[in-house]
Amino acid sequence: MRNKKLIPFEVIEKAVAGEPEAIDIVLKHYSPRIKYLSKYRGITTMIFKTV
């Protein structure tokens, strides 16, 4: 039985290859975590300051 919380490996491979639809799926999957980290720890602020 597959874990529904994980993104299928095939989608990850396509996202790495640059397929826009797969990238969108990955971003939608991780967007709650990204939002949480950016508010709680200020991760995005730190990343943008180093660039």
Buried (B, 14 or more C-beta within 10 A) or exposed (E): EEEEEEBEEEBBEBBEEEEEEBBEBBEEEEEEEEEEEBEEEEEEEEEEEEE
